Amino acid sequence: MAIKRILAVTGIIMLCSGCASGLNSHQKAELKHFEARGQAVEEKNPGLGAALGLLPGGGSFYGREYGLGVVNLLFWPISILWDPISGHDAAQSINYQATKAHLDHQYQRELNSLDEKLQTGQIDITQYTLEKRKFDQKYRFN
């Protein structure tokens, strides 16, 4: 009876510990789009995150999932089954968030500059609209 409980608890912990928040299909497509355009920010290397997942808790610690890292450390070597995937997904998620933040910052900076030109009369509303469309195409994923 006690062995069944231990196995059940161990199974539940194993299932939950590999739950690094990966990207959904839209976010993956968006990140690929920005990578292809050379706009992606890479704070973490997904390949390195996967490789570090072979070490006790390494993938989770690399992906800033410290609680999962401790659990994976305790369940090593069994955690080798999920921690490389967890490390890869966490690094990819970090890069996605960093890319979005960077592009939003650049977009706002350029938009503020464009607004200032309109307010000072350097451009008219037609030029403003055309430039804003260019910014939208440059910084947005459709």
C-alpha positions as CSV (number, residue, x, y, z in Angstrom):
1,M,0.0,0.0,0.0
2,A,2.8,2.4,0.9
3,I,4.7,1.6,-2.3
4,K,1.6,2.4,-4.4
5,R,1.3,5.8,-2.7
6,I,5.0,6.6,-3.2
7,L,4.7,5.6,-6.9
8,A,1.5,7.7,-7.3
9,V,3.0,10.7,-5.7
10,T,6.3,10.3,-7.7
11,G,4.3,10.0,-10.9
12,I,2.3,13.1,-10.2
13,I,5.4,15.1,-9.4
14,M,7.1,13.8,-12.5
15,L,4.2,14.9,-14.7
16,C,4.0,18.3,-13.1
17,S,7.7,19.0,-13.0
18,G,8.2,19.1,-16.7
19,C,5.7,21.8,-17.3
20,A,7.8,24.7,-18.5
21,S,5.5,27.1,-20.3
22,G,6.3,26.5,-23.9
23,L,5.0,28.7,-26.7
24,N,1.7,28.1,-28.4
25,S,1.6,27.7,-32.2
26,H,0.9,31.4,-32.9
27,Q,3.8,32.5,-30.7
28,K,6.2,30.1,-32.4
29,A,5.2,31.4,-35.8
30,E,5.6,34.9,-34.6
31,L,9.1,34.2,-33.2
32,K,10.1,32.5,-36.4
33,H,8.9,35.5,-38.3
34,F,11.0,37.9,-36.3
35,E,14.0,35.5,-36.5
36,A,13.7,35.4,-40.3
37,R,13.7,39.2,-40.3
38,G,16.7,39.5,-38.0
39,Q,14.6,41.2,-35.3
40,A,14.6,38.4,-32.6
41,V,16.4,38.8,-29.3
42,E,18.2,35.8,-28.0
43,E,18.8,36.0,-24.3
44,K,18.9,32.2,-23.9
45,N,20.1,29.5,-26.3
46,P,17.4,26.8,-26.6
47,G,20.0,24.2,-27.6
48,L,22.0,25.0,-24.6
49,G,18.9,24.8,-22.4
50,A,18.2,21.3,-23.8
51,A,21.8,20.2,-23.3
52,L,21.9,21.5,-19.7
53,G,18.7,19.5,-19.1
54,L,20.8,16.4,-19.1
55,L,22.4,17.7,-15.9
56,P,20.5,17.5,-12.6
57,G,18.0,20.3,-12.9
58,G,20.2,22.2,-15.3
59,G,17.6,22.9,-18.0
60,S,15.1,24.3,-15.6
61,F,17.7,26.4,-13.7
62,Y,18.9,27.8,-17.1
63,G,15.3,28.6,-18.1
64,R,14.7,30.5,-14.8
65,E,12.3,27.8,-13.5
66,Y,14.0,27.5,-10.1
67,G,11.3,25.5,-8.4
68,L,11.2,23.0,-11.2
69,G,15.0,22.9,-11.1
70,V,15.0,21.8,-7.5
71,V,12.4,19.1,-8.2
72,N,14.3,17.9,-11.3
73,L,17.5,17.9,-9.2
74,L,15.8,15.6,-6.7
75,F,14.5,13.3,-9.4
76,W,17.7,13.0,-11.4
77,P,18.4,10.8,-13.4
78,I,14.7,10.2,-14.2
79,S,14.3,14.0,-14.9
80,I,16.5,13.5,-18.0
81,L,13.2,12.4,-19.7
82,W,11.6,15.8,-19.5
83,D,14.2,18.4,-18.4
84,P,15.9,18.9,-21.8
85,I,12.5,19.7,-23.3
86,S,11.7,21.9,-20.4
87,G,15.0,23.8,-20.7
88,H,14.5,24.2,-24.5
89,D,11.0,25.5,-24.1
90,A,11.8,27.8,-21.3
91,A,14.7,29.4,-23.3
92,Q,12.5,29.8,-26.3
93,S,9.8,31.5,-24.1
94,I,12.3,33.8,-22.6
95,N,13.5,34.8,-26.1
96,Y,10.0,35.4,-27.3
97,Q,9.2,37.7,-24.4
98,A,12.5,39.6,-24.8
99,T,11.8,40.0,-28.5
100,K,8.3,41.3,-28.0
101,A,9.5,43.8,-25.3
102,H,12.4,45.0,-27.5
103,L,10.2,45.4,-30.6
104,D,7.4,47.2,-28.6
105,H,10.0,49.6,-27.2
106,Q,11.4,50.3,-30.7
107,Y,7.9,50.8,-32.1
108,Q,6.9,53.2,-29.4
109,R,10.2,55.2,-29.8
110,E,9.7,55.5,-33.6
111,L,6.0,56.3,-33.2
112,N,6.8,59.1,-30.7
113,S,9.3,60.6,-33.1
114,L,6.7,60.4,-35.9
115,D,4.1,62.1,-33.6
116,E,6.5,64.9,-32.8
117,K,7.1,65.5,-36.5
118,L,3.4,65.7,-37.1
119,Q,2.9,68.1,-34.2
120,T,5.7,70.4,-35.3
121,G,4.4,70.5,-38.8
122,Q,7.4,68.7,-40.4
123,I,5.0,66.2,-42.1
124,D,1.3,66.3,-42.9
125,I,-1.3,63.7,-42.0
126,T,-0.9,61.8,-45.3
127,Q,2.9,61.3,-44.7
128,Y,2.2,60.4,-41.1
129,T,-0.3,57.7,-42.1
130,L,2.1,56.3,-44.7
131,E,5.0,56.2,-42.2
132,K,2.8,54.7,-39.5
133,R,1.8,51.9,-41.9
134,K,5.5,51.2,-42.5
135,F,6.1,50.9,-38.8
136,D,3.2,48.6,-38.3
137,Q,4.5,46.3,-41.1
138,K,8.0,46.4,-39.6
139,Y,7.1,45.7,-36.0
140,R,3.9,43.7,-36.1
141,F,3.2,40.1,-37.0
142,N,0.0,39.6,-38.9
